[in-house]
């Protein structure tokens, strides 16, 4: 990169010095001295300028070398600030270079003016020409060397921004436009120099004053360019500031602006050139005295140069902005409908081909017009030269015949020839004013000073007075060594002759319009033919993006690039269709596998749920076992505590009866003299005294009554004590630990004990006992008693409040099974609740009146004993629960999945069974 920078700098320096020298000697034509003097002045002045320019270039190259070495040593250093500093130094160098060249040209022109009679206008034209030539090259310096800095920047990013920062992008776009504009103006200057002959004074005026007009137009172009780049600059500013809220909206505007920015900038360049050409025409005609035809030619040359510069600038800008479009599309999710370009491929092709075609046709017509014009001028000049030679020959013949010819003879001969044709004669005698001759009806202008000077200094030559519409030749008259002055013969230019049926310019313009129209039609057909397959491909690609893959991609184009693209898209369509079909098949199989796996998972979940239910049930059983053990201990303690006073009562009844008999014997209430002792009666088994009470003995009668009352109370006490003893025995049996081994159990005894325990619940209920003779069943008496207690409690709660409340308990022996039926005449169990009555915690009772565990626990206990607990569905009224157990003295087998389990809570009913 450093080597390229050095080569570019040296090339630009050489081009700048060469162009400056060509501008001064080619456009201004300074007075000629000896070659040595001119060479010495040029080398003395411009060698210093070359040294200064070389020093400026060396300063830039040194800064670039230091930056490259710094980046090589520390590659991770972020930031583009050093690169921007170098770019600003390029702009400074360009400005300084123009000033250095201008100063050198001013010194050269001033020194040359001291040695010759050079006017101030010549000096100003020399300075302006040199400065303009230097500016043309200096404008390319930031554009070309700035590209190298862009390559050095690479993919580096500044904090809060991207690698194409606002300053870098603006630099690239503007300096590219300035460089192409400078090249266009150079082309216009060269065209004027070589193809439009102008007198030297007029050329000096144009070179001296018109660069100021160019600077003014360039300022307007810069303002328009900044205006066109505003959406992109706004987006870059928002991105560098991190404005995430407005950045997407600005990105849309920036993308739309960047798409057309190369063409809008090129259009602004064309407008600027056309404005400059119009000002050149106005200034040339009204200020500098330029003929209209030459002014039109210069304006046309400016327009043609603008088209060429705009074409190159548009392609350069497209290459510069292509990374910007890629960055915008990659950073933001843009909607194609919002960023759709207004310039289609057809429009771009038509505009591009049309501009090239217009440029080519205009160049052809322009060149043809110039050639015709130059040929006409050359013809006139040749004719004038022949006329002047003929005049000199006649004067020499007259001198031989009549003697020495004098200037008066020349005047007389010119007077004779003046009225014969349309030519104009100017005669410049050796001394005195110039004389003019021509047709009497023609106004003959005076001889211009420049022409008069040339005629006095040179021996002959051609003349072209564009502002007067005359062209011709002049010749010095020498007759026998005598100088008789100079004569000029001029004719009207062929393009200005009225004898032509139609002006030549109008004919060429009409020919240009016809040719351009025909070629434009061809371009339109070519653009339409090339863009039609692309539009078809765009439409088909959009359909494919929407999922339409069945219809093939057909454009009707040949197998060129577009046709091959269509074939490639069709292959892609087939591939996508096959892949989508494969994906659909895979989706189907995947759905089947997912369904199968879901089923497996469902089964596994069911197994896990069952295992969880089993674990939960086992946990509940453990809890209930612990509760039952606690309740059993409590009940056993209560039974033990009740048993002691009951035993005390039973132990006191016998001695109390004995004391009563002794008391009767003492008072003679017994069978006195018979020596009989009290005998127990058949009904009660109590000991009674056979007292013989004498009639009419009041004291003995009262004692006898008291003795009978005491004996009656003893019978009541004995009956109550026996009943308490049976309850205590039932409590002891109910509270027997559940962990004991299974034993033969009498179900009828358990039924009786349960009904005795539930006497409080059954106080207002008619209880019917229908007990069959049953064999013993193997099980736990306490657990089976809990089952019967839960069923009886549920039945009692179901019939509570009924006038004919009735509960029937039946036992039956059916083959190898034993059944216990608990029936009631309550409202029964609703049909919708029959499937849920054995679920844990399900109850139909009010809150606080049941836990929902009675039937669930009873069902588990019965199943654990190898039996069943069911609700009969055929009862017309009420509810009947049937407990079916296996008859016999063998315990249930563990292989059946059943077996004795410990019950828990002795809580009452759960689901209302009446």
Secondary structure, DSSP 8 states (H G I E B T S, - for coil): -HHHHHHHHHHHHHHHHHHHHHHIIIII------HHHHHHHHHHHHHHHHHHHHHHHHHHHHHHHHHHHHHHH-TT---SHHHHHHHHHHHHHHHHHHHHHHHHHHHHHHHHHHHS---HHHHHHHHHHHHHHHHHHHHHHHHHHHHHHHHHHTT---TTS-SS-HHHHHHHHHHHHHHHHHHHHHHHHHHHHHHS---HHHHHHHHHHHHHHHHHHHHHHHHHHHHHTHHHHHHHHHHHHT-HHHHHHHHHHHHHHHHHHHHHHHHHHHHHHHHHHHHHHHIIIIIS---HHHHHHHHHHHHHHHHHHHHHHHHHHHHHHHHHHHHHHHHS---TTTS--SS-HHHHHHHHHHHHHHHHHHHHHHHHHHHHHHHHHHHHHHHHHHHHHHHHHHHHHHHHHHS---HHHHHHHHHHHHTTSS-EEEEE-SSS--EEE--TTS------HHHHHHHHHSSEEEEEETTTTEEEEEEEEEETTEEEEEEEEEEE-GGG-TTSSS-HHHHHHHHHHHHHHHHHHHHHHHHHHHHHHHHHHHHHHHHHHTT--SS-------SSHHHHHHHHHHHHHHHHHHHHHHHHHHHHHHHHHHHHHHHHHHHHHHHHHHHHHHHHHHHHHHHHHHHHHHHHHHHHHHHHHHHHHHHHHHHHHHHHHHHHHHHHHHTT-S-TTTT---EE-TTT--EE------TT-HHHHHHHHHHHHHHHHHHHHHHHHHHHHHHHHHHHHHTS-TTS--EEE-HHHHHHHHHHHTTTTTTTSEEEEE------EEE-HHHHHHHHHHHHHHHHHHSTT-TT-EEEEEEEEETTEEEEEEEE-S----GGGTTTTTSTT---S-TTS--S-HHHHHHHHHHHTT-EEEE-S--SSSEEEEEEEEBSSS---GGGT------------SS---
